[in-house]
Structure formats: structure tokens, C-alpha cells
Amino acid sequence: MKPELEQFLTDRLDEITAEVVDEITARVPAYARLRTGAVLTLVRDALSGYLGARDRTAVLDAFRDLGASEARAGHEIHHFESALRTGARVVVRRTANAAARVYPPAAEFIAVMETAFTAEEEIVDAAVDGHCRAMRPEMDRRLHALLSEG
């Protein structure tokens, strides 16, 4: 991604984060009480990872930890995944709008969008993986309890 687009997005990070929070709280009632500060960190980390300013592995690990935390808190995976995808949709939309301003619609624009969708998929997959891993011990305990009743 070219530096002009990276700077354009970075300069609007607080605005993008507020839009992410608003969109998630409007579309996913289970997440109606999001803390803007926590979301700001996650959005900043996700953008930094996909803009190349931060190690992508560290970003994915953070989302994996988030998924595990959500599982331990008892949040349903479909609500969690919906919130992640809603936030990602805002970031992709804002990236597309920024890219359209910075680049003429051409191969570079398409490459930017492919990068955005790849990042969205990786982040959601990492978070869902963390959620599933955190739920596995609970599921094993329940299965053991069921099998031990006989």
C-alpha cells in the first residue's frame, strides 16, 4: 500500500474507530456497550498490521486472545463473529473510499481491496480460533460429565 493511503487512513483513525463502534452497537445488540478505548486499540492494531506498520502475527495473536476472552466471558460465537465482520466492513468501506480518492480506479485500487479482504479474513479467523480454543476445555468437561454419568 502506498504511503499516501496509509497516511490518509492513519490521520482518520479516531474517526474510523468511532464509526466501527457505532456500526457494531447498531447492528449487534449483544455488543451494545462497547468501550471505545478498547476498540480503538484493536482497530489501530488491525490497521497497523494490514498497513505493514506492525507485525501481522502479533496482531492475529491479539485477536486470538480476544476470541478466547470472549469465549471465557460466555459470549456466543455468532454474535462475536458478526461484530468482527461488521467492524471489518467499516474499515474496508473507509479504505475503499480513501483509495478511490488517492488512486484512480485501476490495478492498485484492486490490490488495496484484496489486501483489505485478506486482512479481514485473517483477523476474523484468528479471533474465532481463539474463541473455539477457549471453549474446548469446557466442551471436554461437559462431554466427560455426560459419559461418566452411566
Residue pairs with C-beta under 8 A, 6 or more apart in sequence:
1 51
1 52
1 112
1 115
2 102
2 103
2 108
4 102
5 95
5 98
5 99
5 102
5 103
5 112
6 51
6 52
6 53
8 98
8 101
8 102
9 16
9 47
9 51
9 94
9 95
9 98
10 47
10 51
12 94
12 98
13 40
13 43
13 44
13 47
14 40
16 43
16 47
16 90
16 91
16 94
17 36
17 39
17 40
17 43
17 44
18 36
19 90
19 94
20 39
20 43
20 86
20 87
20 90
20 91
21 34
21 36
21 39
23 86
23 87
23 89
23 90
24 31
24 34
24 39
24 83
24 86
24 87
25 31
25 32
25 33
25 34
27 82
27 86
28 79
28 82
28 83
28 86
30 75
30 76
30 79
30 83
31 79
31 83
39 87
42 62
42 63
42 66
43 87
43 91
45 54
45 58
45 59
45 62
46 59
46 63
46 91
46 119
46 123
47 91
48 54
48 59
49 55
49 56
49 58
49 59
49 60
49 119
49 123
50 56
50 59
50 115
50 116
50 119
56 122
59 123
60 122
60 123
60 126
61 126
63 84
63 123
63 124
63 126
63 127
63 130
64 126
64 127
64 129
64 130
64 133
65 130
66 127
66 130
67 80
67 126
67 127
67 128
67 129
67 130
67 131
67 132
67 133
67 134
68 130
68 131
68 133
68 134
69 130
69 134
70 80
70 127
70 130
70 131
70 134
71 77
71 130
71 131
71 132
71 133
71 134
71 135
72 134
77 128
77 131
77 132
77 135
80 127
80 128
80 131
81 124
81 127
81 128
84 123
84 124
84 127
84 128
85 120
85 124
88 120
88 123
88 124
91 116
91 120
92 113
92 116
92 117
92 120
95 112
95 113
95 116
96 112
96 113
96 116
99 108
99 109
99 112
99 113
100 109
103 109
103 112
